[in-house]
Each structure stands twice: as structure tokens, then as C-alpha cells.
């Protein structure tokens, strides 16, 4: 099978949903091309119709896209929509941080555009169960293909590839923010972090990446260290600087609660235990008190963070278990068989019924192609 993955996004989303997906498909024998450059320019290329399947990653809707999907149907090319965020619900515009820089009608329009694109495609792949439920209201053919880590991430997380910090007095709590959109998420843990830093004078907080901290934490001064956003390749080394990592998610925000649990995957690769919000995807991949800790309430954030800071044996046990779990269950090679079979099932379910009209249209299309 020949697959083209066309991305209309960048950063971590493209990495997890396009590059890692390509590696997984190739492990199953597919030939895959990822087009990460100009989405609008690529979608004009009729050469995409030579593929068996085209996956459009976070694509905005347009007449151009709708025409392409129609042409693909005639050519026998399946067109799937992929997203790892709830960016297709216009009513959530006010709850998504990146839309705040636009007037409300513009933000709603951008989300509505993605919704139209999702509806036009023959099927949809998403990263979490909440996304599947939401997308099913737009397109009847939706499957969950969870985010996983690729072979390069596993290799970069080898202890031989990065130096873990030297033992020092005090426990370092880490938070790793890949984008400037996690302020509301971190507020879920702010009170607990403040209480623990107050109760444990040797504990410290390391924040990597963009994050606006609540002024209530300012009193801890130099015990809060900031490192600006660094290239993704440096992430294993940076996570290795902490004793435990936090992964809070804003409660009551459907956009936030639909996020995937990649913070557990990235920390688990280097054996760092995670305390995470008990959202759908974190609860799916973290076995509470075995491979990590989950928190539902502010009280649980407080008690479990305090427990992790005080109990080095618990940190070691959770970190070791997460190390084993991520490598055994959440890599491209571990998931390739299951996820490629799921994708094949989706393609089979969405294959266009060969009516006489469609057969004639395909014959004409192939004739025109042969002439040129």
C-alpha cells in the first residue's frame, strides 16, 4: 500500500501524528511519503491520486479540499482526516488558548473549517477516546490510533545517550511545556506545588518551556528554575534532570481533557515517574500506583505530590515500571500490528461502493491519466 501523509500543522503534533505514523506503517510494509511543507500547495498536486490512501493532518476545509476528495473517490484513493486535538468544535473557541489571538468569529471560523474538512473525508483517525466521541458526530467512520514514541526517541532516551544529574540534596519536580498553551493546565497543580515547596524546603521546581506561573509561587525565588524552550532532541536530557514530572490537565475543559498522554511517554522513556491528571488518555496508559500516579482533585494532587517527594523508593519503583511499560506497549514497533490492522479495517469500511456510475467515472479518469 502506498500512503501519503499531508500535514497542515507542525511541531509535536506533526511529529507524533505524521512521522511516527509513517514509521508504523512502514513497519507493516507500506510505502509512505510525508509532506510536511505547504499543505495548500501539496493538495493541488494530482500526483496524490496515485496513492492508495492520503491522510490529511489537521487540514482546514476548503472547496479545493472537497474537490480533491471527490476526485480521490473516482480514482479509488481513500482520504482520511487525522487530528490529535479537539480543534473542530466551533463552540470551544473560547476554551482554546491559541484562538484567543483572533476575534471570536475568526477563531470559530478556523474550527468550523476543520470540521467541514473532517466531514468531507471518507474516514477519521484520532489520538484519544474523547476525540473519537466528538469526531463521530461529524463523520461516522472514526478510529483511535493512540500517540506512541518512535525508534529515534527510544534510542535518544538510552542512559548512554544523556547524563542523568548528579545526586544532590533535595528533590527536583519538573514540568515540561512544549507550547505556550499550558497555563490553565498547570493551575491544576499550582496549589499542590506551592504547598509542597513550603513543606519541603529542599525541594525545587524546574520549568522547561513557555509557562506563566501564578504569582503565588514567586515567594520561592531561586528554588524555581526556568529553562527556555529547547529543541526536541534535548528533551530526554532535560527530563533526566528531575526526580519526578507533572502532567496536569485543566478540569472541565473538553479541549484539554481530550489531549493525549504523551507527557507520560516522554518521561517514562527516561525512567522518571509521572503524576498526571486522571483524564481519559492518562487513565488508559498509566496503571495507578504501578507505572505512575493519577490525581482527580486538588487534594489528591497535594497528597500524592507530597508522597512522591518524600518517598524515593516509590519514585524509583514507578520510574522503572514506566521505563519498561513505554518500551513494551507504547512504541511504533509495539503498536504496529494492532494499529495497522485498525487502519486497514477503517479503509475497508470506507471503501466506496462500486456503483455503475462510479465504475464509469473511474474508467474515464484512468483513460485521461493514460493519455497524459
C-alpha positions in Angstrom: 0.0 0.0 0.0 1.2 3.5 -0.9 0.3 6.2 1.7 0.8 10.0 1.5 0.5 11.9 4.8 -0.1 15.7 4.2 0.3 17.9 7.2 -1.2 21.3 7.7 0.4 21.7 11.2 3.9 21.5 12.7 5.8 20.8 15.9 5.0 17.9 18.2 1.6 17.3 16.5 3.2 16.7 13.1 5.9 14.6 14.7 3.6 12.2 16.6 0.8 12.1 14.0 2.8 12.1 10.8 6.4 11.0 11.3 5.6 8.3 13.9 2.6 7.1 11.9 4.8 6.8 8.8 7.3 4.7 10.7 4.5 2.4 12.0 3.0 2.0 8.5 6.4 1.2 7.1 6.9 -1.5 9.7 3.8 -3.1 8.2 5.2 -3.0 4.7 3.6 0.2 3.4 5.4 2.8 1.3 4.9 6.2 2.9 5.7 9.7 2.0 5.2 12.6 4.4 4.6 16.1 3.0 5.3 18.5 5.9 5.7 21.6 3.8 2.9 23.8 2.3 -0.4 21.9 2.8 -2.2 24.1 0.3 0.5 23.6 -2.4 0.6 19.9 -1.9 -3.1 19.3 -2.0 -3.1 20.8 -5.6 -0.7 18.0 -6.7 -2.8 15.5 -8.7 0.1 13.0 -8.1 -1.5 12.3 -4.7 -4.2 10.4 -6.6 -1.7 7.8 -7.4 -1.6 6.8 -3.7 -3.9 4.2 -2.2 -4.5 6.4 0.9 -4.0 10.1 1.7 -4.1 11.2 5.3 -4.8 14.9 5.9 -3.4 16.0 9.2 -5.3 18.9 10.9 -6.3 20.2 7.5 -8.6 23.3 7.1 -11.6 22.9 4.9 -11.9 24.5 1.5 -13.6 24.0 -1.8 -10.2 22.8 -3.0 -10.1 20.0 -0.4 -13.7 19.0 -1.3 -12.8 18.8 -5.0 -9.8 16.7 -4.1 -11.8 14.3 -2.0 -14.3 13.9 -4.9 -11.5 13.2 -7.4 -9.9 10.8 -5.0 -13.1 8.8 -4.7 -13.2 8.5 -8.5 -9.5 7.5 -8.6 -10.0 4.9 -5.8 -7.9 6.8 -3.3 -9.1 6.8 0.3 -8.8 10.2 2.0 -8.6 10.2 5.8 -8.6 13.1 8.2 -6.3 13.0 11.3 -6.2 15.1 14.4 -4.8 14.9 17.9 -6.7 17.9 19.4 -10.3 18.9 19.6 -9.9 21.7 17.0 -13.1 21.1 15.1 -15.7 22.3 17.6 -16.5 26.0 17.0 -18.3 26.3 20.4 -15.0 25.6 22.1 -13.2 28.6 20.5 -13.2 30.5 23.9 -11.6 27.5 25.7 -8.6 27.1 23.3 -5.7 29.3 24.1 -4.4 29.7 20.5 -7.7 31.1 19.3 -7.5 33.9 21.8 -5.3 36.0 19.5 -8.1 36.1 17.0 -11.5 37.8 17.2 -14.1 35.3 18.3 -15.7 34.9 14.9 -12.3 34.2 13.3 -11.5 31.6 15.9 -14.8 29.9 15.4 -14.3 30.0 11.7 -11.0 28.3 11.9 -12.5 25.5 14.0 -15.6 25.2 11.7 -13.3 24.9 8.7 -11.6 21.9 10.2 -15.0 20.4 10.9 -16.0 20.7 7.3 -12.8 19.1 6.2 -13.4 16.2 8.6 -16.9 15.7 7.4 -15.7 15.7 3.7 -13.2 12.9 4.2 -14.0 9.2 3.9 -12.8 8.4 7.5 -11.1 9.9 10.5 -8.2 8.9 12.8 -7.8 10.5 16.2 -5.5 10.0 19.2 -7.9 9.6 22.2 -11.3 8.3 23.1 -12.8 11.7 23.8 -11.8 12.8 20.3 -13.4 9.7 18.8 -16.7 10.5 20.5 -16.6 14.1 19.3 -15.5 13.2 15.8 -18.2 10.6 15.5 -20.7 13.4 15.5 -19.1 14.8 12.4 -18.1 11.7 10.4 -19.4 8.1 11.0 -16.1 6.4 10.4 -13.7 7.1 13.2 -11.0 5.0 14.9 -8.5 5.8 17.7 -4.8 5.4 16.8 -3.0 6.4 20.0 0.1 8.5 20.1 3.3 6.4 20.5 7.0 7.1 20.5 9.3 6.2 17.6 12.6 4.3 17.4 14.6 7.6 17.4 13.0 8.6 20.7 13.8 5.3 22.2 17.4 5.5 21.1 17.8 9.1 22.4 16.4 8.0 25.8 19.1 5.4 26.3 21.1 6.1 29.5 24.3 6.0 27.4 23.0 8.9 25.3 22.5 11.5 28.1 23.9 12.2 31.6 21.5 11.9 34.5 22.0 14.7 37.1 24.4 14.1 39.9 22.7 13.2 43.2 22.1 16.4 45.2 20.2 17.5 48.2 16.6 18.0 47.6 14.0 16.6 45.1 13.5 18.3 41.7 10.0 18.5 40.5 9.7 19.0 36.7 7.2 20.5 34.3 7.8 20.4 30.6 5.7 22.8 28.4 6.1 22.3 24.7 3.9 25.3 23.8 2.6 28.5 25.3 -0.8 26.9 25.8 -0.5 25.1 29.2 -1.0 27.9 31.7 -4.5 26.7 32.6 -3.3 23.1 32.8 -0.6 23.9 35.3 -3.0 25.8 37.5 -4.5 22.4 38.4 -1.2 21.6 40.2 -0.2 25.1 41.3 -1.6 24.9 44.9 -0.1 21.5 45.4 3.3 22.6 44.2 3.2 25.7 46.4 2.2 23.6 49.5 4.9 21.0 48.8 7.7 23.6 48.3 6.6 25.2 51.5 6.6 21.9 53.4 9.9 20.7 51.9 12.5 23.4 52.0 15.0 21.5 49.9 12.5 20.7 47.1 12.8 22.6 43.8 10.7 23.2 40.7 12.2 23.1 37.2 10.0 24.5 34.4 11.2 23.9 30.8 9.4 25.8 28.0 6.9 28.7 28.0 4.7 28.9 31.1 3.2 31.8 33.0 3.4 30.8 36.7 0.9 32.0 39.2 2.3 34.9 41.3 1.7 32.8 44.4 4.8 30.8 43.6 7.0 33.9 43.3 7.9 33.6 47.0 10.1 30.6 46.3 12.5 32.7 44.2 15.6 30.7 43.2 14.0 27.4 44.1 12.1 27.7 40.9 14.4 27.3 37.9 13.4 28.3 34.3 14.8 26.9 31.1 13.6 28.3 27.8 12.1 26.0 25.2 14.8 23.8 23.8 14.9 21.6 20.6 13.0 18.4 20.9 16.2 16.3 20.7 17.3 17.7 24.1 14.1 16.6 25.9 15.5 13.3 27.2 18.5 15.0 28.8 16.2 17.7 30.3 13.7 15.2 31.8 16.7 13.4 33.2 17.4 16.4 35.4 14.3 15.9 37.5 13.2 13.3 40.1 9.5 13.4 39.1 7.4 15.1 36.4 4.0 16.7 36.5 1.3 16.3 33.8 -1.8 18.3 35.0 -4.8 18.9 32.7 -7.4 21.6 33.2 -10.6 20.1 34.5 -13.9 20.9 32.9 -12.4 21.9 29.6 -13.3 19.4 26.8 -10.4 20.6 24.7 -7.9 19.9 27.5 -9.5 16.7 28.6 -9.2 15.3 25.0 -5.4 15.6 25.0 -3.2 12.5 24.8 -0.8 11.3 27.4 2.5 11.9 25.7 4.0 13.5 28.8 3.9 10.1 30.4 5.5 8.5 27.4 8.3 11.1 27.2 9.1 10.9 31.0 8.7 7.1 31.1 11.3 6.7 28.4 14.0 8.0 30.8 12.6 6.3 33.9 11.1 9.4 35.5 7.8 8.9 37.4 4.8 11.0 36.5 2.0 12.4 38.5 -0.8 13.2 36.0 -4.4 14.3 35.9 -6.8 11.3 35.7 -8.1 12.2 32.2 -9.2 9.6 29.7 -5.9 9.0 28.0 -3.7 9.2 31.1 -6.0 6.7 32.8 -5.7 4.5 29.7 -1.9 4.3 29.7 -1.0 4.8 33.4 -1.6 2.0 35.8 -2.2 4.0 39.0 0.5 3.3 41.7 2.2 0.8 39.4 3.6 2.8 36.4 2.7 6.3 37.7 0.2 8.3 39.9 -3.1 9.8 38.9 -4.9 12.7 40.6 -8.5 13.7 40.2 -8.8 16.5 42.8 -6.7 19.3 44.3 -6.5 17.2 47.5 -5.1 14.2 45.5 -2.6 16.5 43.8 -1.4 17.6 47.2 -1.2 14.2 48.9 0.3 12.4 46.0 2.9 15.0 45.2 3.9 15.1 48.8 4.2 11.3 48.8 6.4 11.3 45.7 8.7 14.0 47.1 9.2 12.1 50.4 9.4 8.5 49.1 12.5 7.9 47.0 11.7 4.1 46.8 8.3 4.9 45.3 9.8 7.2 42.7 12.3 4.5 41.8 9.7 1.8 41.5 7.3 3.9 39.4 10.1 5.1 37.2 11.4 1.6 36.5 7.9 0.4 35.7 7.2 3.3 33.4 10.5 2.6 31.6 9.5 -1.0 30.9 5.9 -0.1 30.1 6.6 2.5 27.5 9.1 0.3 25.6 6.8 -2.8 25.8 3.5 -1.1 24.9 3.8 2.4 23.5 6.3 2.4 20.7 5.8 2.2 16.9 7.1 -1.4 16.8 4.9 -2.5 19.8 1.7 -1.0 18.3 2.3 -1.6 14.6 0.4 -4.8 14.3 -2.7 -3.6 16.2 -2.9 -0.1 14.8 -2.1 -1.1 11.2 -4.9 -3.6 11.4 -7.3 -1.0 12.8 -6.4 1.3 9.9 -6.9 -1.5 7.3 -10.3 -2.1 8.8 -11.2 1.6 8.5 -10.1 1.6 4.9 -12.2 -1.5 4.2 -15.2 0.0 5.9 -15.0 3.3 4.0 -14.2 1.8 0.5 -16.6 3.4 -1.9 -19.4 1.1 -3.2 -18.7 0.4 -6.9 -21.9 1.6 -8.5 -22.2 1.7 -12.3 -21.8 5.5 -12.2 -18.6 5.3 -10.2 -17.2 2.5 -12.3 -17.7 4.6 -15.4 -16.2 7.7 -13.8 -13.1 5.6 -12.8 -12.7 4.3 -16.3 -12.8 7.8 -17.7 -10.3 9.0 -15.2 -7.9 6.2 -15.9 -8.2 6.9 -19.6 -7.4 10.6 -19.2 -4.4 9.6 -17.0 -3.1 7.2 -19.6 -3.3 9.9 -22.2 -1.2 12.3 -20.2 
